[in-house]
Amino acid sequence: MKQDITNKQDLEVLIDTFYTRLLLLDGMPAVFEGLNFEAHKPRIVQFWAFVLLDESGYTTNVFDKHLHLPIKLYMFQQWLQAFVATVNDLFEGEKAQMAIQRATVLTFTFESKWQKLKPE
Protein backbone atom coordinates (compact mmCIF):
# COMPACT_ATOMS: atom_id res chain seq x y z
CA MET A 1 0.00 0.00 0.00
CA LYS A 2 1.23 3.46 -0.89
CA GLN A 3 1.36 6.20 1.69
CA ASP A 4 -0.47 9.51 1.55
CA ILE A 5 1.17 12.90 1.12
CA THR A 6 1.96 14.01 4.66
CA ASN A 7 4.92 16.42 4.59
CA LYS A 8 7.25 18.55 2.49
CA GLN A 9 9.57 15.62 1.83
CA ASP A 10 6.67 13.82 0.14
CA LEU A 11 6.00 16.94 -1.89
CA GLU A 12 9.66 17.12 -2.96
CA VAL A 13 9.47 13.54 -4.24
CA LEU A 14 6.24 14.35 -6.04
CA ILE A 15 7.64 17.49 -7.65
CA ASP A 16 10.95 15.88 -8.67
CA THR A 17 9.18 12.90 -10.22
CA PHE A 18 6.50 15.04 -11.86
CA TYR A 19 8.92 17.46 -13.53
CA THR A 20 11.10 14.60 -14.76
CA ARG A 21 8.00 13.11 -16.38
CA LEU A 22 6.78 16.47 -17.67
CA LEU A 23 10.03 17.29 -19.43
CA LEU A 24 9.69 14.13 -21.53
CA LEU A 25 6.55 15.47 -23.22
CA ASP A 26 6.62 17.17 -26.60
CA GLY A 27 7.08 20.90 -26.34
CA MET A 28 7.54 21.00 -22.58
CA PRO A 29 11.34 21.39 -22.46
CA ALA A 30 11.01 24.73 -24.30
CA VAL A 31 8.65 26.02 -21.60
CA PHE A 32 11.22 25.41 -18.89
CA GLU A 33 14.31 26.41 -20.85
CA GLY A 34 16.50 28.64 -18.74
CA LEU A 35 14.76 27.70 -15.49
CA ASN A 36 17.03 26.78 -12.62
CA PHE A 37 14.82 24.00 -11.32
CA GLU A 38 16.72 23.47 -8.07
CA ALA A 39 16.33 27.15 -7.22
CA HIS A 40 12.64 27.16 -8.22
CA LYS A 41 11.69 23.85 -6.56
CA PRO A 42 11.33 25.26 -3.00
CA ARG A 43 8.66 27.68 -4.31
CA ILE A 44 6.76 24.87 -5.98
CA VAL A 45 6.97 22.75 -2.84
CA GLN A 46 5.82 25.70 -0.73
CA PHE A 47 2.84 26.23 -3.05
CA TRP A 48 1.72 22.60 -2.66
CA ALA A 49 2.41 22.70 1.10
CA PHE A 50 0.09 25.71 1.25
CA VAL A 51 -2.56 23.93 -0.83
CA LEU A 52 -2.38 20.46 0.74
CA LEU A 53 -0.81 20.83 4.16
CA ASP A 54 -2.28 24.20 5.19
CA GLU A 55 1.20 25.69 5.64
CA SER A 56 1.45 29.44 5.45
CA GLY A 57 4.11 31.26 3.51
CA TYR A 58 2.95 31.16 -0.09
CA THR A 59 1.57 34.52 -1.19
CA THR A 60 2.50 34.74 -4.87
CA ASN A 61 -0.10 34.83 -7.64
CA VAL A 62 0.75 31.54 -9.32
CA PHE A 63 -0.98 32.42 -12.59
CA ASP A 64 0.80 35.74 -13.05
CA LYS A 65 4.16 34.05 -12.46
CA HIS A 66 3.61 31.90 -15.55
CA LEU A 67 2.41 34.53 -18.02
CA HIS A 68 5.84 35.07 -19.53
CA LEU A 69 6.30 31.39 -20.44
CA PRO A 70 5.76 30.07 -23.99
CA ILE A 71 2.89 27.82 -22.94
CA LYS A 72 0.39 26.57 -25.50
CA LEU A 73 -3.18 25.89 -24.43
CA TYR A 74 -2.93 22.12 -25.07
CA MET A 75 -0.06 21.90 -22.58
CA PHE A 76 -2.33 22.45 -19.60
CA GLN A 77 -4.01 19.09 -20.18
CA GLN A 78 -0.60 17.46 -20.62
CA TRP A 79 0.47 19.01 -17.33
CA LEU A 80 -2.64 17.69 -15.59
CA GLN A 81 -2.30 14.18 -17.02
CA ALA A 82 1.35 14.00 -15.97
CA PHE A 83 0.53 15.35 -12.51
CA VAL A 84 -2.33 12.89 -11.94
CA ALA A 85 -0.24 9.96 -13.17
CA THR A 86 2.62 10.96 -10.86
CA VAL A 87 0.38 11.32 -7.81
CA ASN A 88 -1.27 7.97 -8.54
CA ASP A 89 2.10 6.26 -9.05
CA LEU A 90 3.52 7.51 -5.77
CA PHE A 91 0.70 8.10 -3.29
CA GLU A 92 -2.80 7.22 -2.23
CA GLY A 93 -5.10 8.68 0.37
CA GLU A 94 -6.99 11.84 1.21
CA LYS A 95 -4.19 14.31 0.46
CA ALA A 96 -3.27 12.52 -2.76
CA GLN A 97 -6.87 12.81 -3.93
CA MET A 98 -6.94 16.43 -2.83
CA ALA A 99 -3.78 17.08 -4.88
CA ILE A 100 -5.50 15.69 -7.97
CA GLN A 101 -8.65 17.69 -7.27
CA ARG A 102 -6.75 20.93 -6.74
CA ALA A 103 -4.58 20.34 -9.82
CA THR A 104 -7.75 19.80 -11.87
CA VAL A 105 -9.22 23.09 -10.66
CA LEU A 106 -5.89 24.84 -11.20
CA THR A 107 -5.71 23.51 -14.76
CA PHE A 108 -9.26 24.66 -15.53
CA THR A 109 -8.51 28.10 -14.09
CA PHE A 110 -5.26 28.46 -16.01
CA GLU A 111 -6.87 27.31 -19.26
CA SER A 112 -9.75 29.75 -18.87
CA LYS A 113 -7.55 32.72 -18.08
CA TRP A 114 -4.93 31.80 -20.67
CA GLN A 115 -7.52 31.57 -23.43
CA LYS A 116 -8.70 35.09 -22.66
CA LEU A 117 -5.24 36.62 -22.40
CA LYS A 118 -3.37 34.62 -25.03
CA PRO A 119 -5.78 33.27 -27.63
CA GLU A 120 -4.05 31.00 -30.14
GIMOSUL-V367013 format. One record per residue. N is the residue number from 1. PHI is phi in whole degrees, 0 to 359 (* if undefined). PSI is psi in whole degrees, -180 to 180 (none if undefined). D_LAST is the distance of its C-alpha to the last C-alpha in whole Angstrom. Layout:
{{N PHI PSI D_LAST} {N PHI PSI D_LAST}}
This chain:
{{1 * 136 43} {2 280 155 41} {3 271 167 41} {4 272 169 38} {5 283 120 37} {6 233 -16 39} {7 204 178 39} {8 294 -30 37} {9 296 -40 38} {10 298 -41 36} {11 295 -37 33} {12 297 -42 33} {13 297 -45 34} {14 301 -50 31} {15 293 -44 29} {16 300 -48 30} {17 293 -43 30} {18 298 -49 26} {19 291 -31 25} {20 298 -45 27} {21 293 -44 26} {22 299 -40 22} {23 289 -7 22} {24 274 -11 23} {25 276 146 20} {26 306 130 18} {27 86 -23 16} {28 293 -39 17} {29 305 -35 20} {30 295 -32 17} {31 295 -36 16} {32 257 9 20} {33 301 131 21} {34 86 -5 24} {35 277 128 24} {36 275 95 28} {37 301 -43 28} {38 297 -34 31} {39 284 -32 31} {40 276 -27 28} {41 306 -43 29} {42 301 -32 32} {43 291 -40 29} {44 294 -45 27} {45 298 -42 31} {46 296 -39 31} {47 301 -50 28} {48 290 -29 29} {49 293 -37 33} {50 296 -47 32} {51 290 -44 30} {52 258 -30 33} {53 249 6 36} {54 58 32 36} {55 273 137 37} {56 281 171 36} {57 117 -12 35} {58 254 116 31} {59 233 3 30} {60 281 147 26} {61 281 105 23} {62 296 -34 21} {63 293 -50 18} {64 301 -32 18} {65 292 -15 20} {66 253 -3 17} {67 299 -30 14} {68 281 -10 15} {69 279 150 14} {70 279 59 12} {71 273 137 10} {72 259 150 8} {73 306 -41 8} {74 298 -22 10} {75 291 -24 12} {76 296 -40 14} {77 291 -36 16} {78 298 -44 17} {79 302 -48 18} {80 296 -46 20} {81 300 -42 21} {82 293 -39 23} {83 294 -48 24} {84 299 -46 26} {85 299 -40 27} {86 293 -47 29} {87 302 -49 30} {88 295 -32 32} {89 290 -33 33} {90 258 -32 35} {91 223 163 36} {92 208 150 37} {93 133 -174 38} {94 299 -47 37} {95 290 -35 35} {96 297 -44 33} {97 293 -36 32} {98 296 -39 31} {99 300 -44 29} {100 294 -43 27} {101 297 -47 27} {102 293 -38 26} {103 294 -36 23} {104 295 -45 22} {105 295 -43 22} {106 299 -43 20} {107 298 -47 17} {108 301 -44 17} {109 296 -48 17} {110 300 -47 14} {111 302 -46 12} {112 297 -48 13} {113 292 -41 13} {114 297 -42 10} {115 300 -38 8} {116 287 -40 10} {117 273 -31 10} {118 224 64 6} {119 296 140 4} {120 268 none 0}}
